[in-house]
Amino acid sequence: MIETRVVESDAEREDALAVRHEVFVEEQGVDEDLEYDEHDPEAVHFVAYDGSDPVGAARLRELEDGVGKVERVAVLADRREEGIGRELMAVLEERARADGFDELKLHSQTHAADFYAELEYDRYGEAFEEAGIPHVKMRKEL
């Protein structure tokens, strides 16, 4: 059974970062200097576990008053299509509401835009490249 929680310890933070490293750096070839940035210390991090094994991660930070930014949503390649991403997003959105956010924004890799659309995120603007990967902007009113 998958358990998703807000990171509260150094060990949980390391688990979240390990998932991000495997997905973004190793699998997708994102430069480590881009993956780990100045927003990590201020962001709220989330990690999904299957037993004691970390299988997913995400982070949330304040973009502007009342608006949160969803970033670094990652699920290990061999665990995709199991609902882990949905669970991560549900816990993240619950925390965003509790933190007083009225809207969430994100930059979705184009291949993942349908996933976010199913979660009621709306696409806006033109496609763009970020870390060498095509992305689209999306947002959702909470």
C-alpha positions as CSV (number, residue, x, y, z in Angstrom):
1,M,0.0,0.0,0.0
2,I,1.3,3.5,-0.9
3,E,1.7,6.1,1.8
4,T,2.3,9.7,0.8
5,R,3.4,12.2,3.4
6,V,4.9,15.6,3.9
7,V,8.6,15.3,4.5
8,E,9.4,16.0,8.1
9,S,12.8,14.4,8.6
10,D,16.2,14.5,6.9
11,A,15.8,10.8,6.0
12,E,12.5,11.5,4.3
13,R,14.0,14.4,2.5
14,E,16.9,12.3,1.2
15,D,14.3,9.7,0.0
16,A,12.5,12.4,-1.9
17,L,15.7,13.7,-3.4
18,A,16.8,10.1,-4.4
19,V,13.5,9.6,-6.3
20,R,14.1,13.0,-8.1
21,H,17.7,12.0,-8.9
22,E,16.7,8.7,-10.4
23,V,13.8,10.2,-12.5
24,F,15.2,13.5,-13.6
25,V,19.0,13.2,-13.6
26,E,19.5,9.5,-14.4
27,E,16.4,8.8,-16.6
28,Q,15.8,12.1,-18.3
29,G,19.3,13.6,-18.3
30,V,18.6,16.8,-16.4
31,D,21.7,18.5,-15.1
32,E,22.1,18.1,-11.3
33,D,22.7,21.9,-11.1
34,L,19.2,22.5,-12.5
35,E,17.5,19.7,-10.6
36,Y,18.6,20.9,-7.1
37,D,18.0,24.6,-6.8
38,E,17.6,27.5,-4.4
39,H,14.0,26.7,-3.9
40,D,14.6,23.3,-2.3
41,P,15.2,24.7,1.2
42,E,12.0,26.7,1.3
43,A,9.7,24.2,-0.4
44,V,7.4,21.7,1.2
45,H,8.5,18.3,0.0
46,F,6.4,15.1,-0.3
47,V,7.4,11.5,-0.6
48,A,5.4,8.4,-1.5
49,Y,6.5,5.1,0.0
50,D,5.6,1.5,-0.8
51,G,6.5,0.0,2.6
52,S,9.9,1.5,3.3
53,D,10.8,2.1,-0.4
54,P,10.5,5.6,-1.7
55,V,8.6,5.5,-5.1
56,G,7.5,9.1,-5.7
57,A,8.2,12.7,-4.8
58,A,7.0,16.2,-5.3
59,R,7.5,19.7,-3.9
60,L,5.3,22.8,-3.3
61,R,6.4,26.3,-2.9
62,E,4.8,29.7,-2.7
63,L,5.0,31.5,-6.1
64,E,3.1,34.6,-5.0
65,D,0.4,35.5,-2.5
66,G,-2.3,32.8,-2.7
67,V,-0.6,31.0,-5.5
68,G,1.5,27.8,-5.1
69,K,3.8,26.2,-7.6
70,V,3.9,22.4,-8.0
71,E,7.3,21.2,-8.9
72,R,9.5,18.1,-9.3
73,V,6.6,15.6,-9.4
74,A,8.3,12.2,-10.0
75,V,7.4,8.6,-9.9
76,L,9.9,5.8,-10.5
77,A,9.7,4.4,-14.0
78,D,8.8,0.9,-13.0
79,R,6.0,2.2,-10.7
80,R,4.1,4.5,-13.1
81,E,0.5,3.8,-14.0
82,E,-0.2,2.6,-10.4
83,G,-1.9,5.8,-9.1
84,I,1.1,7.0,-7.2
85,G,1.2,10.4,-9.0
86,R,-2.5,10.9,-8.3
87,E,-1.9,10.2,-4.6
88,L,1.1,12.6,-4.5
89,M,-1.0,15.3,-6.1
90,A,-4.0,14.7,-3.7
91,V,-1.8,15.1,-0.6
92,L,0.0,18.1,-2.1
93,E,-3.3,19.8,-3.0
94,E,-4.6,19.1,0.5
95,R,-1.5,20.8,2.0
96,A,-1.8,23.7,-0.5
97,R,-5.4,24.4,0.7
98,A,-4.3,24.2,4.3
99,D,-1.5,26.7,3.6
100,G,-4.1,29.1,2.1
101,F,-3.4,28.8,-1.6
102,D,-6.3,29.6,-3.9
103,E,-4.5,28.5,-7.1
104,L,-1.7,26.1,-8.1
105,K,0.5,26.5,-11.1
106,L,2.9,24.0,-12.6
107,H,5.1,23.4,-15.7
108,S,4.2,20.0,-17.0
109,Q,6.4,18.0,-19.4
110,T,4.3,17.8,-22.5
111,H,3.9,14.0,-22.3
112,A,2.4,14.4,-18.8
113,A,-0.1,17.2,-19.6
114,D,-3.0,14.8,-20.0
115,F,-2.3,13.4,-16.5
116,Y,-2.7,16.9,-15.0
117,A,-5.7,17.7,-17.2
118,E,-7.4,14.7,-15.6
119,L,-6.8,16.3,-12.3
120,E,-8.5,19.5,-13.5
121,Y,-5.4,21.5,-14.4
122,D,-5.9,23.8,-17.4
123,R,-3.2,24.5,-19.9
124,Y,-2.4,28.1,-20.8
125,G,0.2,29.8,-23.0
126,E,2.5,28.2,-25.5
127,A,4.8,25.2,-25.2
128,F,8.4,26.0,-24.1
129,E,11.6,24.2,-23.3
130,E,12.9,23.8,-19.7
131,A,16.0,21.8,-18.9
132,G,16.0,20.7,-22.6
133,I,12.5,19.1,-22.2
134,P,9.3,20.4,-23.8
135,H,6.8,21.8,-21.2
136,V,3.5,23.5,-21.0
137,K,2.1,25.8,-18.3
138,M,-0.9,24.6,-16.3
139,R,-3.0,25.9,-13.4
140,K,-5.9,24.9,-11.2
141,E,-8.2,26.9,-8.9
142,L,-8.5,25.3,-5.5
